[in-house]
């Protein structure tokens, strides 16, 4: 049957050549449209490393009154009082103070460049540890390997240059070696222990922004607590508790009672999903994703529908061929299978050529990498988008499925009709 299909395609080579060129163009355009959309959707749905539905944040504002009253220990004492009140709520597992701005889904962040040698350099997000407050447990971050527990990490007295690494950062900077007790770049030439960062702990990964796949973070003791005038209380709810219901129940209590001490006052009470949604909107990611999605869907739908219409028209013109096959004893099912197979072979050939064309483009300009990723190859769970071969193969397969589905849909209905035509009617004008 395959030989017959090839003979049929060759016999109609002039018409099929035009279809082949159109399919190649559609493959290339579909690749360009789908790559960014698929990658960004994948990144947005990667595991965050924590459960956002169990986190609620109370954000505090600050009233500047007297410089003599600007004492972080006073603010910390007030936050301890507020946290003890929240801890008595039956729905709450823990409540902690975290340095403002919030580590998760924040538009404000700091980065540092670290290098294990003289060749490779990596950007790491940096976040302060507030002494005495276990931010790690509140978020759901755990210690890894031989690292001290998170309780020890938040209560220890840090020496100059001591830091805690996320698991991804530890893997990139130290490979398979246990980093605890070692200095970053200690194996490189010209290493100076006094200026180097010493790793005292390793903790599990979190993605600090839901639109980015980076999870390379280092934590350091808060250096300037006197400037943390607008703290945040992060509340971890018990499993199964609704964040929005919790806020509705305690909003009046929090907004009324959490004010007056240390010149701070509660002014926002939000769930982490709401904070994430606001961050994505303010950073332009929401509008960018919507625009890309709408444009990709618009172009793809129009291209694929156009392709389906072309094949539908071409298949309708094959009624004479169907009549000849029926007169020689072919069954309607065999005719339909042959027409569908011709379309599949033509699509496969065009897809292969189109992907080879796009491969040359991808090798020069690269593949989609997601939004805002600094260390695209270094993640907590290195996904397929970081591997050129795997990335290219997956998106190519998605393109193939969509184009093939459009072609077969365009062939299927007219093929069913012409395969059941009366041979006499089909050959009347022959």
C-alpha positions in Angstrom: 0.0 0.0 0.0 2.9 2.3 0.8 4.2 2.0 -2.8 0.8 2.9 -4.2 0.7 5.9 -1.9 4.0 7.1 -3.2 3.0 6.5 -6.8 -0.2 8.5 -6.2 1.8 11.4 -4.7 4.3 11.3 -7.6 1.5 11.3 -10.2 0.1 14.4 -8.6 3.5 16.0 -8.0 2.6 19.4 -9.3 -0.3 19.9 -7.0 1.5 18.2 -4.1 4.5 20.4 -4.6 2.4 23.5 -3.8 0.9 21.7 -0.8 4.3 20.7 0.4 5.6 24.3 0.3 2.6 25.6 2.1 3.0 22.9 4.8 6.7 23.7 5.2 5.9 27.4 5.7 3.2 26.5 8.2 5.6 24.3 10.1 8.2 27.0 10.4 5.6 29.6 11.5 4.0 27.2 14.0 7.4 26.5 15.5 8.1 30.2 16.0 4.6 30.8 17.5 4.5 27.7 19.7 8.0 27.6 21.2 7.7 30.7 23.4 4.1 29.9 24.3 4.8 26.3 25.3 7.9 27.2 27.3 6.3 30.0 29.2 3.2 27.9 30.0 5.5 25.1 31.2 7.6 27.4 33.4 4.4 28.9 35.0 3.3 25.4 35.9 6.5 24.1 37.3 6.5 23.1 41.0 7.2 26.2 43.2 8.9 24.2 46.0 6.3 25.4 48.5 2.5 25.4 48.9 1.2 28.9 48.2 -2.3 28.1 49.2 -1.2 27.7 52.8 0.6 31.1 53.0 -1.0 34.4 54.0 1.0 37.7 54.5 0.3 40.7 56.7 2.2 43.7 55.3 3.0 46.6 57.6 3.4 50.3 56.9 5.6 52.6 58.8 5.0 56.0 60.4 8.2 58.1 60.8 7.9 60.1 64.0 11.2 60.4 65.8 14.7 59.1 64.8 15.3 58.1 68.4 12.3 55.7 68.2 13.6 54.0 65.0 14.9 50.9 66.8 14.5 47.5 65.1 14.5 45.7 68.5 11.3 47.6 69.4 9.7 46.7 66.0 10.8 43.1 66.6 9.2 43.0 70.0 6.0 44.3 68.5 6.1 41.7 65.8 6.6 39.0 68.4 3.4 40.2 70.2 1.5 40.2 66.9 2.8 36.7 66.0 1.8 35.3 69.4 -1.7 36.6 68.8 -1.9 35.0 65.3 -0.4 31.7 66.6 -3.4 31.3 68.9 -5.8 31.3 65.9 -6.9 27.6 65.5 -6.2 27.7 61.8 -2.6 28.8 62.1 0.4 26.5 62.1 3.1 29.2 62.5 3.6 33.0 62.1 7.0 34.6 61.5 8.4 38.0 60.7 10.2 38.2 57.4 12.3 41.1 56.1 10.4 43.4 53.8 9.9 43.1 50.9 8.6 39.5 50.9 11.0 37.0 49.4 8.2 35.4 47.3 6.7 37.1 44.2 8.5 40.4 44.9 9.3 43.0 42.3 12.3 44.0 44.5 15.3 41.7 44.8 19.0 41.6 45.0 21.5 39.4 43.1 25.1 38.5 43.4 27.5 36.8 41.0 29.4 33.8 42.4 32.0 31.6 40.7 33.4 28.2 41.6 36.4 28.9 39.3 37.8 31.4 36.9 35.5 30.4 34.0 31.9 29.9 35.1 29.9 32.7 36.7 26.4 32.4 38.1 23.8 34.9 39.3 22.2 34.0 42.6 19.2 35.7 44.2 20.1 36.9 47.7 17.7 37.1 50.7 18.3 38.0 54.3 17.7 35.7 57.3 16.0 37.5 60.2 17.6 36.2 63.4 15.3 34.2 65.6 12.5 33.9 63.0 12.2 30.6 61.1 11.2 31.9 57.7 12.3 28.5 56.3 9.7 26.5 58.2 7.0 29.1 57.4 7.5 28.7 53.7 8.2 25.0 53.8 11.9 25.0 53.1 13.8 22.1 54.6 17.5 21.5 55.3 19.3 19.2 52.8 21.9 16.5 53.4 24.4 17.1 56.2 23.2 20.7 56.6 22.2 21.9 60.1 18.4 22.0 60.7 16.5 25.1 59.7 16.1 25.9 63.4 19.8 25.9 63.9 20.3 28.1 60.8 18.0 30.8 62.0 19.4 30.9 65.6 23.1 30.6 64.9 25.5 33.5 65.2 26.9 34.1 61.7 30.5 35.1 61.2 31.4 37.5 58.4 30.9 35.9 54.9 28.8 32.9 56.1 25.9 32.0 53.9 23.2 29.3 53.3 22.8 28.0 49.8 19.8 26.6 48.0 20.1 23.1 46.7 20.4 24.2 43.1 23.1 26.8 43.9 25.0 24.2 45.9 24.9 21.7 43.0 26.1 24.3 40.5 28.9 25.7 42.7 30.1 22.5 44.3 28.9 19.6 42.1 28.5 16.4 44.1 30.7 17.6 46.9 29.0 18.4 50.2 29.4 22.2 50.4 28.9 22.6 54.2 32.0 24.0 55.7 33.6 24.9 52.4 34.3 28.2 50.7 33.0 29.2 47.3 35.8 29.2 44.8 38.2 27.5 47.2 39.7 25.3 44.4 40.4 28.3 42.1 43.7 30.1 41.7 44.2 33.1 43.9 41.7 32.0 46.5 41.5 34.3 49.5 39.6 32.9 52.5 39.1 36.4 54.0 37.1 37.6 51.0 35.3 34.3 50.3 31.8 33.2 51.3 31.7 30.1 53.5 28.7 27.8 53.2 27.2 26.8 56.6 24.0 25.2 55.4 22.0 24.0 52.4 18.2 24.1 52.1 15.7 22.9 49.6 14.8 24.9 46.5 11.9 27.3 46.0 11.1 29.4 42.9 10.9 32.9 44.3 8.9 34.0 41.2 6.2 31.9 39.6 7.1 33.1 36.1 10.8 32.2 36.4 12.4 28.8 36.7 15.5 29.9 38.6 15.9 28.5 42.1 19.5 29.5 42.8 19.4 31.4 46.0 21.7 32.2 48.9 20.6 33.4 52.3 22.6 35.7 54.6 22.1 37.2 58.1 20.3 40.5 57.8 23.0 43.2 57.7 21.0 46.4 58.3 18.0 45.6 60.5 17.6 49.3 61.3 16.4 49.9 57.7 13.7 47.2 57.8 11.1 49.7 58.9 8.2 47.9 57.1 8.3 44.3 58.1 6.0 41.5 56.9 4.4 38.7 58.9 4.1 35.4 57.0 1.5 33.1 58.3 1.5 29.4 57.5 -2.0 27.9 57.7 -2.8 24.3 58.6 -3.4 21.9 55.8 -6.9 22.3 54.3 -7.6 25.8 55.6 -8.7 28.3 53.0 -6.6 31.4 52.9 -9.4 33.6 51.7 -11.8 32.3 54.4 -9.1 32.9 57.0 -8.6 36.5 55.9 -12.3 37.2 55.8 -12.6 35.8 59.4 -9.7 37.7 60.9 -9.3 40.8 58.7 -11.0 43.1 61.2 -9.0 41.8 64.1 -5.7 42.2 62.3 -6.3 45.6 60.8 -7.7 47.0 64.1 -5.3 45.5 66.6 -2.0 45.3 64.7 -1.1 49.0 64.9 0.3 51.6 67.3 3.4 49.7 68.4 6.9 50.7 67.1 5.3 53.1 64.6 4.1 50.3 62.4 0.6 49.3 61.3 -1.0 46.5 59.3 -2.3 47.8 56.0 -2.5 44.7 53.7 -3.7 41.2 54.5 -3.4 38.9 51.4 -3.1 35.3 50.4 0.0 34.2 48.5 -1.9 33.4 45.3 -3.3 37.0 45.4 0.3 38.4 45.9 1.5 36.3 43.0 -1.3 37.5 40.7 -0.5 41.1 41.6 3.2 40.6 41.0 2.6 39.0 37.6 0.3 41.9 36.6 2.6 44.7 37.9 5.6 43.2 36.2 3.8 42.9 32.9 4.0 39.2 32.8 0.2 38.7 32.8 -0.4 41.1 29.8 2.7 39.7 28.0 1.5 36.1 28.4 -2.1 37.0 27.3 -0.8 38.9 24.3 1.5 36.1 23.2 -1.2 33.5 23.8 -3.8 35.4 21.8 -1.4 36.1 18.9 -0.2 32.5 18.8 -3.7 31.0 18.9 -4.9 33.5 16.3 -2.2 32.8 13.8 -2.2 29.0 14.5 -5.9 28.7 14.2 -6.1 30.6 11.0 -3.1 28.8 9.5 -4.4 25.4 10.5 -8.0 26.1 9.4 -6.6 27.4 6.1 -4.6 24.2 5.7 -7.6 22.0 6.5 -9.7 23.9 4.0 -7.1 23.4 1.2 -6.9 19.7 1.8 -10.7 19.5 2.0 -10.9 21.1 -1.4 -8.2 18.9 -2.9 -9.8 15.8 -1.5 -13.2 16.7 -3.0 -11.6 16.8 -6.4 -10.4 13.2 -6.0 -13.9 11.7 -6.5 -12.9 10.4 -10.0 -10.0 8.6 -8.4 -12.3 7.2 -5.8 -14.7 6.0 -8.5 -11.9 4.3 -10.4 -10.7 2.5 -7.3 -14.3 1.5 -6.4 -14.8 0.1 -9.9 -11.7 -2.1 -9.5 -13.1 -3.5 -6.2 -11.6 -1.3 -3.6 -13.6 -0.8 -0.4 -14.6 2.6 0.9 -12.5 2.0 4.0 -9.4 1.3 1.9 -10.0 4.4 -0.1 -10.3 6.5 3.1 -7.2 5.0 4.6 -5.2 5.7 1.4 -6.3 9.3 1.2 -5.5 9.9 4.9 -2.1 8.1 4.4 -1.2 10.3 1.5 -1.9 13.4 3.6 0.1 12.0 6.5 3.1 11.2 4.3 3.0 14.7 2.7 2.7 16.3 6.1 5.5 14.2 7.6 7.8 15.2 4.7 6.9 18.9 5.0 7.3 18.8 8.8 10.7 17.2 8.6 11.9 19.8 6.1 10.4 22.7 8.1 12.0 21.5 11.3 15.4 21.3 9.7 14.9 24.9 8.5 14.0 26.0 12.0 16.9 24.1 13.4 19.3 26.3 11.5 17.4 29.4 12.9 17.5 27.9 16.5 21.2 27.2 16.3 21.9 30.9 15.6 19.3 32.7 17.7 18.5 30.0 20.3 15.3 28.5 21.5 12.7 30.0 23.9 14.1 30.1 27.5 11.1 31.4 29.4 10.7 34.8 31.0 13.4 36.4 33.1 15.6 33.4 33.7 19.2 34.2 34.5 20.6 30.7 34.9 18.5 28.7 32.4 20.5 25.5 32.7 20.7 25.5 36.5 17.5 24.7 38.2 16.1 22.7 41.1 14.8 20.2 38.6 16.4 20.8 35.3 13.5 20.7 32.8 13.5 19.8 29.1 13.7 23.4 28.1 17.3 23.5 29.3 18.4 20.8 26.9 18.6 21.9 23.2 18.0 18.4 21.8 15.1 17.5 24.1 13.6 21.0 23.8 13.7 20.9 20.0 12.3 17.4 19.9 9.3 18.1 22.2 8.2 21.3 20.5 8.7 19.7 17.0 6.5 16.8 18.1 3.8 19.3 19.3 4.0 21.1 15.9 3.7 17.8 14.1 0.6 16.7 16.0 -1.1 20.0 15.4 -0.3 20.2 11.6 -1.1 16.5 11.1 -4.4 16.9 12.9 -5.4 19.9 10.7 -4.5 18.0 7.5 -6.3 14.8 8.5 -9.3 16.8 9.6 -9.4 18.5 6.2 -9.2 15.1 4.5 -11.5 13.0 6.7 -15.0 14.4 5.9 -14.6 14.7 2.1 -12.8 11.3 2.0 -15.8 9.7 3.7 -18.1 11.2 1.2 -16.2 10.4 -2.0 -15.5 6.9 -0.8 -19.2 6.1 -0.8 -19.9 7.7 -4.2 -21.5 5.7 -7.0 -18.7 4.8 -9.4 -21.0 5.6 -12.4 -21.7 9.1 -11.1 -18.0 9.6 -10.3 -16.9 8.6 -13.8 -19.8 10.2 -15.7 -17.7 13.1 -17.0 -14.5 11.1 -17.5 
